Amino acid sequence: LALLLALALCAGLSVPALAAGFSDVPAGHYAASAIDACVAKGIVSGYADGTFKPGNQVTRAQFCVMIARAFYSEELRDYETAENKAAGWFVPAVECLHNLAYDGGALESTNFEEHYRDPAVMNQPINRYDAATLVWFCTPPGAPFLNQAQREQTQRRIADWASVPDQYYYPVTDCFAWGVLTGLPDGSFGGDKTLNRGQACAVIDRMLNLGNGGTDAQPSETPKPEES
């Protein structure tokens, strides 16, 4: 009996810490703290089976909802009308962004600007270009201002800068410089690649901390890992 009790105690001590209690997000996961923060703020939630599924792709609709909850949580209530909800679960959020995020510029600069109420379009995975655009248009007041020289210096750090479309000039440059969306291991921004749930939480959490001085405006010479 004593042996069984000792084994049970050891087993209990060996259980790993989990982010926000999710069985698939150990404390050592790169986005654990960001997931914790986003869940605590009601920006995102897990699944009924106790998982978060951080590696699942984030759709345009899901990311817009996350952005609206993160930056316009109070204003979002005004758009949660019966008519908007009937049009789609994500419609209140995209209408909120359309009207409040830099006079709708956030949506107008994305690949889905003309179809932001269409479920077929919005259920597609969001790419890094559009994710950068959405968070950039919601830049908190305390974010560091970058002058032209700083932007040009940042662009020289981005291996595939020559292929970045003009419409993403400021979002890509500033998000990279702020350390919010810094790129891939090969030094490229990889704007056409998609985000997953863990990455989305990390990006939003960094942007929310930006106004509080929580993110360095001068990125490291070494590109951050892919999950950034």
Secondary structure, DSSP 8 states (H G I E B T S, - for coil): -HHHHHHHHHHHHTS--BGGG-TT-BTTSTTHHHHHHHHHTTS----TTS---TTSB-BHHHHHHHHHHHH-HHHHGGG--HHHHHH-TTHHHHHHHHHHSTTTHHHHTSTTTT-TT-HHHHTSB-BHHHHHHHHHTT--TTS----HHHHHHHHHH-TTGGGS-GGGHHHHHHHHHHTSS---TTS---TTSB-BHHHHHHHHHHHHHHTTT-S-SS--SS---TT-
